[in-house]
Amino acid sequence: MNIPELLHTFHLPRNATPLAARVRVNRGDTYRILGRYDQARADFDRALRINPASARAYHGRARLLFETRDYARAIDDMRRALDLA
């Protein structure tokens, strides 16, 4: 299975639960790897709305921000991730 095919395996729960946040983080990581940054950002942002204490969501978004050269925000998100870890 290649990465684009992997995206079809992510089944999002209908309600806003911690599981839904984790699925969004995983899918966001996959989109980031594929260079689909807008979709990745949307998933990380949604994961953080569902679970504002998700260190993984902050970490994933920090990596995305770093890759898109938004260094100041990347540092802020990485600090939040470390504080929550």
GIJO-V404066 format. One record per residue. RES is the residue in one letter. D_FIRST is the distance of its C-alpha to the first C-alpha in whole Angstrom. Layout:
# GIJO-V404066
res | d_first
RES | D_FIRST
RES | D_FIRST
This chain:
# GIJO-V404066
res | d_first
M | 0
N | 4
I | 7
P | 8
E | 6
L | 7
L | 10
H | 11
T | 10
F | 13
H | 17
L | 20
P | 23
R | 26
N | 28
A | 28
T | 28
P | 27
L | 23
A | 23
A | 24
R | 21
V | 18
R | 20
V | 20
N | 16
R | 15
G | 18
D | 17
T | 13
Y | 16
R | 18
I | 15
L | 14
G | 18
R | 19
Y | 22
D | 24
Q | 21
A | 20
R | 24
A | 24
D | 22
F | 24
D | 27
R | 26
A | 25
L | 29
R | 31
I | 29
N | 30
P | 32
A | 32
S | 28
A | 28
R | 24
A | 25
Y | 27
H | 26
G | 23
R | 25
A | 27
R | 24
L | 24
L | 27
F | 28
E | 25
T | 27
R | 30
D | 32
Y | 33
A | 36
R | 34
A | 31
I | 34
D | 35
D | 31
M | 31
R | 34
R | 34
A | 30
L | 33
D | 35
L | 33
A | 31
